[in-house]
């Protein structure tokens, strides 16, 4: 609530109410119900509103003891709870410390296994697309990214489940705008400064949880993609993934 001379601007500041649904804001005067004159400083003046986004409000008219304002479009570029898709996209191989290549297996699991050069070129499931997103403002180090592999014509996205596990989720069209502060498919790619080409991938949904490769108990020749919890300063080589641009 902000005092403006003899008037008071009443703002709606609930996080559950979307600014795009609002059609007017209301100023109620302290005292009598005298109408604002056209030469008043309130006439046709824009005011910045403090919400989860930013918009301007333009004075429209008065009715009895109320001043009505029309709300402009929310500036999504300034929205603090959103990811915006960029034009930055690349295709890569992802390799573990044991030189195994991550791939989407025929049974629909993200696993790492030994592949020769011919298999790397032939297997579409071992080629991962990195789609980068902007975050305003960026609260985390690194770049926001969605990882996915295309197998049999389907985009299978690396995604976190409610059980803190990693699973493939079909997402044929990647979202252009994500109006959330975190998402099960968004990771922050952070460079491991001591080693060139190696990165950490921190879950935006589960802070301090990173993509990692560990031995599959059912098959020691395979490694499975998991979420591993660690502090930011803790060294866990299983979470340091080598990214090779194709």
Order of alpha helices (4+ residues) and beta strands (2+ residues): beta-beta-beta-beta-beta-beta-beta-beta-beta-alpha-beta-beta-beta-beta-beta-beta-beta-beta-beta-beta
